[in-house]
């Protein structure tokens, strides 16, 4: 019995624990979710690799449990694989390619639209990519794994929201430090669409990539517009200046006031409250500003006029 419990703990607990723990940590520390996802993917790959050497039987059980297989999708126990399969990778090259592109695409997008919106796009497009693969291969016994569906979703969001921005980008073997989004992500989209239309069977789920990117293109404008509509009134910048302690924080408020892009302003505002804003009354660090600013001393303020 003890041996069985030990095997179960090795097989089924670490991966969900890493995923859930990484999300809690990102929320707690107000860290960039892009960076946390990169680290979580790396740790999970190392664990899976180590387990494959320690006990191959454990590794195969774990792979079956956490990697998406279309033919098993109807079984309730396999529903979590819609999420967990996004953290599984086949080999070091698969992992490195995904986390490199995730970082190059994900971080600029998260800086522009904020962590919450980024997380919604990442997981919704990742699941959508998996479901697209399922629709075309419902009876397949192939394993679908990797973060690339969600990464293409982020690329689609970046393409539709900021097509003229210039960001670091990897285009195949070519690295460009200042590639325009419309060119770099556009090439990704055209290549994947061509491979799908040609029915190329190279072990890569190209249809999932196209599904993820389409979802990102459709979802991002709706999500960002909803945030803008909910924030319609003007910020109280005089109140924000009362919460800044020094010249650098006053400059941060100036940057928020001058920013014309609503989603970029929101990202700066979130950073200000998580790292700088202090209660004018007791000087405690303020972190809660939605739906209103609150402090442990009991004071509260409205952020918008």
N, C-alpha and C positions, 0 to 999 in steps of 0.2 A: 504493500500500500504506500509506504514512504517513498519507494522508488518511483511509483506511478505519479505521486504528487510532485516529486522533483522534476520528472520529465515534463509534466504539464506546465509547471512554472517556467521551465526553459523554453518551451514551445510557444506558449500563448500569452504570457504576461509582458515580457520586455518590450515588444514592438508597440502595443497599445500604450504602455507606460511612457515610452519615449515620445510618442506623438502627443498624447495628452499633456505630459509634463512640459514639453517644449512650448505648447500654446499657452499654458498657464504662466510659464516664465516670461514669454513675450508680453503678455498682458501686465504682469506684475512689474516688470522692469521697463515697460514702454519701449521695448526694443523693436528694431525693424524686423518685420515678419519674414522678409526675404532672407536675411542673414540667419534667422532661427531655423528656417526651412532647410537652408543649405547644411547647417550643422546637424539637424535631425536626420536628414537623408544620409549624411556621412556616417553617423553613429549606427544607424540601422544597418547600413551595408556592412560595416565592420563586424557587427554582432552576427549577422547572417553568415558572413564569410567564416568567422571563428567557429560557429556552430557546425558548419559543413565539414570542418576538419575534425572537430571533437567527436561528433556522432552524426554521420550522414542520414540515419533514419530520422533523427530529430529535425534535421534540416528539411527533409522532404515533407514531413508532417506540417512544419511551419509554412513552407512554401504553398502547400495545398490550402492552408487555412487563410493566408493573407494575400494571395495573388489572385486576381480576377480571372475566372474561367467562364466563358459564356454559357456552356452547357449546364453549369451548376447555379446559374443566377437565380432560378426560381426557388432555391432552397433558402429559407430564412437565415440559416447560420452563415451564409456567404454574403449577406448584404453589407457587412462592414468592409468587405474586400473592395467595395467601391472607393473607399478612402485609403485603406491600408496598401492597396496595390500601387498607389501613387508614390509610396515611399520605398518600394522594392525595386532593385536594379539587378540586371543580369550579370554584369561584370564591371571591372574598374573603368573601362572606357565608356560604357553606358552611363555610369555614375558621373564621371568627370565631365563628359559632354553636357549632361543635363544640368548639373549644378553650376557650371560655368555660364551657360546661357541663361539659366534662372537668375543668376546674380546680375548679369549684364542688362537683361531686360527688366527684371523685377524691381531692382532698387530704384532706377529712375522713375518707374511708374508709381511705386509706393511713395516716393518723395512728393509726387504731384497730386495724388488722390487720397493719401492717408492710408493708415494701416488697416482700418476696418473695411474700407471699400476694396482694398487690395485682397484681403483675406476672402471676402465674398466672391470676388471674381476668380481667385485661384481655385477654390474648392468647387464652385458651381461649374466652371468650365472644365475642370478635371473630371468631374462626374459625367458631364455632358459628353466629353470625348470618349469615355468608357462606354456610355450608352450608345453612341454612334457606332462604335466597333461592334457592340452586341447586336444592333439592328441588322448589320450586314453579315454577321457570323454567329447567329444565335445557337447553332448546334456544335460550335467548334470546341475542341478539347485543348486548344492552345492557351498558353498563359499570357495575359496582358499585364504588363508591369512597367513602372517608370513614371516620372513626373512630366514627361514631355507633352501630354495632352493639356495639362494645366499651363505649362510654359507657353504653348502655342496660344492658349486663351489669353494670357497676359500680353503676348505679342499682338493679338488682334485688338485688345483694349488700347494698347499704346498706339497702334496704327490708326485707329479711328479717332482717338482723342488728341493726339499730338503728332500728326504725320510729318510736320516740318521740323520737329526738334532734332537735334544732333546728339547722339549718345554713343558710348562705347558699344561696339557690336561685333560679334563673330559671325562671319559669313563663310561657312564651310571652313577651309584651311586659312582663309584670309581674315586677319584681325584689323579693324579700323577703329581708331580712337575717337573719331568724330563722324560716324556714318549717319546720314539722315534716316529717320525712322521709316519713311515711306519706301525707301530703297531697300534697306536691310530686311525689314519684316515683310515687305512686298515680295522680295525674292523668295523668302521662306514659304510664303503662301503659294506663289506660282509654282515652285518646285513640287510642293506636296500635292497640289491639285493635279499637276501633270502626272505624277507617279500614280495617283489614284485612278486617273482616266486611262492610264496605260496598264492598269491592273498588275503593277510590279509586285512580285512576291519575294521580298528580300528579308523577311523576318521582322520588318518594322511595320507598326500599325499606322500607316499613312492616313487611313480614313479617320482614325481617332484624332490625328493632328488637325485635319481639316475641320472636324466637328468642334474641337476645342477652340480653334481660331474663329470660326463663325459665331460660336457662342459668345466669345469675348467681344467681337465686333457689335453684336446685338445688345449684350448686357451692359457694357460700360457706359454708353450714353444715357441709358435709362437710369442707371444707378447714380451717376454724377448729377443728372438733372434733378432727381428726387432730392438729393442732398442740397443742391442750390435752392430749390423751391422752399425747402424747410428752413432755410437760413435767410429768408428774404430781407429782414430788417437790418439796419446798419449796426455795426459793432460800436460799443462804447469805448473809444480809444482813450479817453481821459481816465476811465477806470483802469484800463490795462496799464497805463503809465504809472498809476498809483501802486501797482503791484510789481513794478520793475524796480530793482534795487540799485543798479549801477548803469553806467553809460552803455555798456555792451547790451544790457537787457532793454534799455530805452531804444537802442538802435534796432533791436529785434522787433519791438512794437512798431517802429517806423517802417520796417520792411513789411510787416503785416498790413499796415495801413496803405502802403503804396502798391501792394500786389494787386494786379487786375484780374488774374485767373482765380476764380472762386475756390477751386479744389486745391491749388497751391497755397492759397491763403489759409485754408482749413488745416493743411498739413503743418504749416508754420505755427498756427494757433495751438494745435495739439502739442507740438514740441515746446512751445512757450509755457503752457500750463504744467506739463509733466516735468520740466527741468528748471523753470525760472520763477514763475509767478508766485508771489507771497501775499498772504493775507495782510491788508493794510492795518488790521487791528492787532493781531498777535504774531505776525511775521512767520507763521507756519507755511510750509510749501503747499500750494493749492494744486490739486490734481483733477478734481471733479468740476467740470464746467458745463455739463449737459445734464438735464435741461436748464440748470442754473448753476452759478458758482456757489459752492458751499465750503465751509471751513469747520474744523473740529471745535472751534471756539463758539460756534453757534451762529456766526454771521453768514449772511447769504446776499448775493447780488444778482441782478439780471445782466447778462453779457451784452444783450442787444437793447437798443433804445426803443 
